[in-house]
Amino acid sequence: MFCVQDNQFISPAVPGTLEKLNEVLDSPRVKWKIETIRSVREPGAIRLWASNTDFQKFCIKEGLKKKGAGEAFKALTDEEKLGRWATALKESLPPLIFGARDFDETPLKKDPSRTMKRRVLAGIHLSGLFMFDVDHVDNPREIFQRTQGEGFPWEVVFAHLTSSGKGLRLVCKAKVEVGNIADNQIELAKALGVKADASCIDASRISYAPMREDVYYLNEKELLNYYLRKRRTASRK
């Protein structure tokens, strides 16, 4: 089981469904954002994107920000502004939270009288799944294939190329006998012969949604229902 948000900054984190997952994976907007992120990060991309309407709108909006942020943005080179746009596009992708099956309603920071299913550890209900990231690699699919060998200790339920085009994200069933999320990640990294992203030990951490074309493997049944069959899980940290 997992949770999903429409927007990581303002939307509630609610239990995911197959319909919502398919909607995200097949979204033309998600595909456009990911393809754009990869394109603008190529060397010399500013020549192609400088006149793009969406990029120009982003620059105008950033330049109007207050408290010195707008002026600081204007002082950037065009290439740096393009990089900022790529980051903004990435952060606007729908977030998936694989370490959680649900969140409690907790008070909003700006208005404590109102509550929402906020993506905070204090209100998390663990799913028993954990996320594993490998960044800056040229062979993400080959690394994934190592998990498919007979006798591999972890069961992968979801695997995909990340938005950068140079990373692998695995979603696996946590092994309680190994320990908590961090312990599982350390041992999985050893088994794969790679270095994992240490920031993923937070069970509430988001995973930016991929486009369908970047999915290496998806076990829908296990991703959606795993917790129902196994209630013991790894700890939050």
Helices and strands as residue ranges (DSSP letters): E 3-4, E 14-15, H 18-25, H 28-40, H 46-49, H 53-63, H 69-74, H 78-91, E 95-97, E 100-103, E 105-107, E 115-117, G 121-123, E 124-126, E 129-134, H 140-146, E 156-161, E 168-173, H 181-192, G 198-201, E 207-208, G 212-214, E 215-218, H 220-229
